[in-house]
Amino acid sequence: MEHRDVFLFASIPWYSWVAWFVVLGALIGLNQLTRRFRWAGLAIFVALPIILTIFVWPTSAGAGSSTGTWFHWVKVYSALAGVLGFMALRYHPRLAARKWALCFPPLILAINILEACIRDFQVGGMHANGMVDGVYMLSGPWNWMNGVAGLLNLLTICGWFGIFISRDKSKDMIWPDMLWFWIIAYDLWNFAYVYNCVGDHSFYAGAALLISCTIPAFFIKKGAWLQHRAGTLALWMMFTMAVPAFVTDSRFSVDASGSPVALFTVSAVALLANVAVAAYQLRTIIRRRRNPLTDELYTQLPAFQQVVAQNRGPREVAGPVAHPQPATARS
């Protein structure tokens, strides 16, 4: 692969930037549509995948395609499983009231992170320096660094039993402990993963896809990041499985630079961010005497309290479940 005098990507023409913003807007818009209307969710995440599985993906994502690997097939169905599982929790109160059912969202998130970590380690062990599965790959220490970052990100998933369904019309799946610092650490890790393993997809599948769920999590519906992530990921995977050439061979495609410096830098930043989150979480667990498996960890933070206040009724907010007292206050 020819290395250009750039950092992350080769030259990006104006029409690729236009396509990037179209992808970003489409993902945000379709995610909002399926989030607000149950019929849209069933049409896009149930009926459409059945049609694509039978008539499109066996050809478009076959052997030799950049999306023809086991990882892409597992990813699309695990993303869809996440969306459908979340819809079941959102629309069936009896299910959402069961403690064991609340383990499903963190579990599906952990599985998705683990899948990517395995792939990063796999690419690291390939000693690749050329085209693999339709994309350029360069193996190196960055794969191992980012695999570790992903495992840290997985281990810092917390507040498993604090998930609840919002009281508004959209019935969103709210996870108060999933706060901005973990989300940013996830974004940095996931971008580095895409950049390491499918670099020529990362302009869209890395940057645009991650931003499409971070924007609504920060500005449209706070506390519902995982729901936004599952929806946008499923939408993107369905599209790229059906039209893999869009990110590889079309006029809108943007190649990664293939620079070892860029690969090392994005993975190092991801690792440092996740080490910082893990250190902060450990400090919180120790100082507040929290059990990371059963307790919500960040109840003292204004961001946590704001999410709860915006999505639960007044009686629930005032109750002990919404605002558990710090361990120091109880002792």
BAVO-624954 format. One line per field, with one value per residue (C-alpha): residue number from 1; x, y, z. Coordinates in steps of 0.02 Angstrom, whole numbers, padded with zeros to 5 digits. Layout:
BAVO-624954
pos = [NUM ...]
X = [X ...]
Y = [Y ...]
Z = [Z ...]
end
This chain:
BAVO-624954
pos = [1 2 3 4 5 6 7 8 9 10 11 12 13 14 15 16 17 18 19 20 21 22 23 24 25 26 27 28 29 30 31 32 33 34 35 36 37 38 39 40 41 42 43 44 45 46 47 48 49 50 51 52 53 54 55 56 57 58 59 60 61 62 63 64 65 66 67 68 69 70 71 72 73 74 75 76 77 78 79 80 81 82 83 84 85 86 87 88 89 90 91 92 93 94 95 96 97 98 99 100 101 102 103 104 105 106 107 108 109 110 111 112 113 114 115 116 117 118 119 120 121 122 123 124 125 126 127 128 129 130 131 132 133 134 135 136 137 138 139 140 141 142 143 144 145 146 147 148 149 150 151 152 153 154 155 156 157 158 159 160 161 162 163 164 165 166 167 168 169 170 171 172 173 174 175 176 177 178 179 180 181 182 183 184 185 186 187 188 189 190 191 192 193 194 195 196 197 198 199 200 201 202 203 204 205 206 207 208 209 210 211 212 213 214 215 216 217 218 219 220 221 222 223 224 225 226 227 228 229 230 231 232 233 234 235 236 237 238 239 240 241 242 243 244 245 246 247 248 249 250 251 252 253 254 255 256 257 258 259 260 261 262 263 264 265 266 267 268 269 270 271 272 273 274 275 276 277 278 279 280 281 282 283 284 285 286 287 288 289 290 291 292 293 294 295 296 297 298 299 300 301 302 303 304 305 306 307 308 309 310 311 312 313 314 315 316 317 318 319 320 321 322 323 324 325 326 327 328 329 330 331]
X = [00000 00064 00092 00045 00105 -00049 -00093 -00257 -00324 -00276 -00343 -00530 -00621 -00770 -00896 -00833 -00862 -01038 -01065 -00997 -01125 -01264 -01217 -01210 -01379 -01461 -01402 -01461 -01626 -01667 -01617 -01737 -01876 -01857 -01840 -02000 -02113 -02131 -02194 -02035 -01926 -02016 -02008 -01822 -01754 -01864 -01941 -01795 -01658 -01762 -01771 -01586 -01535 -01629 -01603 -01454 -01320 -01274 -01216 -01157 -01063 -00996 -00817 -00692 -00800 -00733 -00885 -00875 -00782 -00858 -00842 -00959 -01091 -01083 -01084 -01240 -01342 -01278 -01319 -01494 -01514 -01469 -01597 -01736 -01692 -01697 -01865 -01932 -01877 -01947 -02119 -02153 -02155 -02168 -02004 -01917 -01973 -01873 -01696 -01622 -01687 -01586 -01427 -01462 -01410 -01241 -01214 -01245 -01131 -00994 -01009 -00992 -00838 -00762 -00792 -00692 -00552 -00535 -00524 -00391 -00286 -00315 -00253 -00106 -00055 -00072 00088 -00008 00059 -00058 -00235 -00331 -00517 -00531 -00450 -00271 -00204 -00041 -00016 00083 00089 -00060 -00174 -00121 -00129 -00305 -00360 -00310 -00401 -00557 -00546 -00530 -00682 -00777 -00725 -00781 -00961 -01058 -01233 -01300 -01457 -01491 -01569 -01750 -01877 -01917 -02094 -02111 -02193 -02032 -02006 -01817 -01699 -01608 -01440 -01388 -01218 -01165 -01092 -00996 -00819 -00853 -00938 -00788 -00668 -00776 -00776 -00587 -00564 -00691 -00622 -00448 -00518 -00598 -00442 -00331 -00437 -00538 -00447 -00519 -00693 -00647 -00693 -00875 -00884 -00768 -00797 -00972 -01048 -00980 -01029 -01205 -01240 -01138 -01232 -01404 -01330 -01263 -01394 -01556 -01590 -01465 -01448 -01497 -01323 -01329 -01498 -01429 -01272 -01367 -01485 -01353 -01236 -01373 -01421 -01241 -01202 -01357 -01307 -01124 -01165 -01281 -01169 -00989 -00916 -00976 -00832 -00702 -00724 -00848 -00797 -00847 -00726 -00583 -00427 -00336 -00157 -00085 00041 00116 00127 -00060 -00101 00006 -00062 -00248 -00221 -00112 -00242 -00378 -00275 -00234 -00417 -00476 -00340 -00398 -00581 -00531 -00427 -00569 -00692 -00577 -00557 -00746 -00772 -00645 -00692 -00881 -00875 -00974 -00997 -00972 -01076 -01232 -01223 -01235 -01068 -01094 -01254 -01164 -01128 -01244 -01245 -01315 -01446 -01500 -01532 -01636 -01735 -01776 -01837 -01924 -02080 -02064 -02104 -01971 -01840 -01871 -01857 -01703 -01682 -01656 -01539 -01453 -01355 -01165 -01083 -01002 -01172 -01240 -01093]
Y = [00000 00172 00278 00460 00611 00613 00555 00458 00459 00489 00648 00671 00754 00867 00739 00612 00739 00765 00576 00570 00697 00608 00444 00533 00616 00457 00355 00485 00510 00326 00290 00425 00356 00178 00243 00345 00227 00042 00003 00078 -00026 -00187 -00145 -00098 -00220 -00373 -00373 -00293 -00409 -00562 -00501 -00456 -00624 -00722 -00617 -00498 -00539 -00714 -00630 -00458 -00522 -00683 -00747 -00617 -00470 -00348 -00395 -00581 -00629 -00719 -00560 -00458 -00595 -00613 -00425 -00392 -00525 -00482 -00299 -00348 -00462 -00316 -00202 -00332 -00375 -00192 -00172 -00318 -00233 -00065 -00124 -00263 -00194 -00365 -00416 -00253 -00280 -00441 -00420 -00556 -00471 -00315 -00417 -00433 -00256 -00259 -00438 -00401 -00248 -00353 -00485 -00354 -00280 -00453 -00496 -00343 -00379 -00555 -00485 -00357 -00495 -00604 -00468 -00436 -00617 -00620 -00522 -00446 -00314 -00308 -00348 -00465 -00500 -00356 -00221 -00168 -00226 -00193 -00297 -00225 -00187 -00070 -00221 -00290 -00119 -00089 -00265 -00229 -00061 -00153 -00277 -00133 -00052 -00214 -00231 -00053 -00085 -00048 -00016 -00178 -00178 00010 00006 00062 00115 00300 00362 00462 00405 00336 00216 00225 00106 00216 00169 00309 00235 00239 00414 00525 00473 00288 00331 00434 00295 00172 00285 00302 00114 00069 00194 00121 -00054 -00009 00086 -00063 -00202 -00124 00039 00079 00074 00186 00354 00298 00143 00223 00410 00434 00281 00321 00504 00454 00374 00495 00650 00586 00518 00690 00806 00715 00578 00567 00401 00299 00282 00092 00099 00229 00125 -00035 00051 00144 -00007 -00121 00005 00026 -00161 -00198 -00064 -00110 -00296 -00253 -00122 -00161 -00068 00097 00105 00015 00043 00185 00363 00406 00283 00353 00249 00246 00307 00141 00240 00144 00309 00337 00158 00169 00340 00299 00138 00224 00360 00227 00129 00283 00337 00166 00153 00322 00265 00102 00198 00319 00176 00082 00240 00261 00080 00093 00265 00239 00055 00003 -00171 -00151 -00308 -00256 -00069 00086 00172 00354 00404 00554 00635 00772 00689 00529 00623 00725 00569 00492 00652 00671 00494 00440 00505 00624 00487 00372 00509 00545 00361 00268 00172 00330 00415 00287 00369 00367 00231 00362 00435 00265 00215]
Z = [00000 -00043 00111 00088 00183 00295 00468 00484 00307 00128 00047 00077 -00070 -00039 -00101 00025 00162 00095 00098 00276 00336 00240 00328 00496 00469 00403 00552 00678 00587 00565 00744 00804 00692 00758 00936 00931 00834 00870 00694 00620 00734 00685 00499 00497 00625 00594 00421 00328 00399 00351 00171 00168 00244 00110 -00045 -00025 00103 00039 -00121 -00065 00089 00015 00012 -00047 00006 00135 00241 00206 00366 00515 00616 00506 00504 00693 00715 00612 00701 00875 00843 00786 00937 01048 00966 00977 01157 01204 01116 01218 01379 01324 01271 01395 01574 01655 01573 01621 01801 01814 01882 01774 01616 01658 01634 01448 01392 01481 01425 01240 01256 01336 01200 01063 01145 01170 00986 00934 01059 00989 00814 00866 00945 00792 00674 00789 00773 00584 00551 00407 00290 00142 00087 00201 00179 00056 00164 00197 00366 00454 00611 00755 00941 00918 00900 01068 01152 01089 01133 01313 01304 01249 01391 01514 01434 01456 01638 01679 01624 01783 01850 01774 01882 01874 01700 01689 01557 01539 01574 01413 01250 01175 01322 01310 01397 01522 01599 01720 01764 01580 01592 01472 01523 01490 01325 01266 01318 01221 01067 01070 01090 00956 00831 00860 00835 00668 00616 00661 00584 00444 00420 00250 00329 00476 00398 00402 00514 00641 00648 00575 00659 00832 00823 00765 00934 01041 00980 01033 01196 01240 01163 01118 01245 01386 01475 01322 01244 01229 01144 01021 00994 00958 00837 00737 00735 00670 00537 00480 00479 00377 00251 00237 00222 00077 -00006 00047 -00102 -00031 00092 -00014 -00201 -00228 -00269 -00089 -00008 00095 00126 00291 00280 00340 00442 00589 00683 00662 00710 00866 00915 00907 01004 01134 01161 01178 01304 01409 01411 01469 01600 01666 01674 01759 01887 01923 01940 02059 02163 02169 02221 02361 02427 02417 02465 02313 02239 02051 02016 02111 02147 02040 02061 02013 02105 02182 02013 01946 01773 01849 01950 01799 01695 01834 01863 01677 01653 01813 01896 02047 02174 02101 02098 02281 02327 02387 02223 02121 02244 02356 02495 02487 02589 02700 02744 02794 02902]
end
